[in-house]
Amino acid sequence: MTDAQNDTTETDPEAEGADEWDPIRTTGRWEFHLKAHAVVLAIVVVSEYIGTFEYPIGEAAIIILPMLYAVVFGMLISFRFLGAYLTQLQKVAPPEVSRISTPMILISLMPLGVIYGTLVGPAFWEIIQAGPAFVLQEVGNLATIVISLPVALLLGMKREAIGATISVVREPVYGIVTEYYGPKSPEGIGVLGNYLIGTFIGTIFFGILGGVAPLFGLHPLSLSMGCGMGSASMMTACAGSLAAVSPPGLEDQILSFAATSNTLTNFTGLWIVLFVGLPFVNFLYRKLNPVLGRGE
């Protein structure tokens, strides 16, 4: 690959004319595509071979699914982690493999969406009956602000805390904050930090949380709504763990409720954040910063 091609690949995605799908073009890049798919296949085989581990905690359990191993293995072999130090690993998974994998995630999640759609259909009337609950559960985003904003201020964050604590940040919320304040503003930096942390450890965190959630005593279907936070991978890990520790016969309902909640989060959650979350987090910041902030 020429230096010119490398420069094109590393172009800032915010630059004019940048194409998020450019990394997966195949012309002259079959070697990297083969490596990417071979690495993914190897990770899947190893993760499935390890299997699922369950550690009971009363009526709940910490469920370690193969999906969680896959996330960890993928992070470890990337050129930012072990690949930065092991020359042989760089040959197996060079930077191009990571660049190809990023847009491929969206493509690989499409069959998953179809599967969840087939689960939502049979549970249609149950979902309709729970309709108001699906809408109102989005107000739960406000709890994120109430709990995490004081902690962020105590840790010394300033306006960055607004972007970092406004919600469980996925693409729609990230778009709102960066459009409203600008990507290089303190709020934009805060929301980007939240988004990146969620990308790296969100699936692992929610996969474990889904297994221990029954300890709070809520009905599994209520908890399944909480699994839908706008990320297909996080929702899958959470709902899978929750289904594993719930009473028999609820698996399909849990997955269908989680999938519906996840879809609605990307729609209703956007408006809740825009018209309720943003004004509320700014109001709370003005009240708490003089008390909990560390000064300019």
Buried (B, 14 or more C-beta within 10 A) or exposed (E): EEEEEEEEBEEEEEEEEEEEEBBBEEEEBEEBBEBBBEBBEEBBEEBEEEEBEBEEEEEBBBBBBBBBBBBBBBBBBBBEEBBEEEEEBBEBBBBBBBBBBEBBEEEEBEEBEEEBEEBBEEBEEBBEEBEEBBEEBBEBBBEBBEEBBBEBBEEEBBBBBBBBBBBBBBEBBBEBBBEBBEBEBBBBBBBBBBBEEBBEEBBBBBBBBBBBBBEEEEEBBBBBBBBBBBBBBBBBBBBBBBBBBBEEEBBBBBBBBBBBBBBBBBEBBBEBBBEBBBEBBBEBBEEBBEEBBEEE
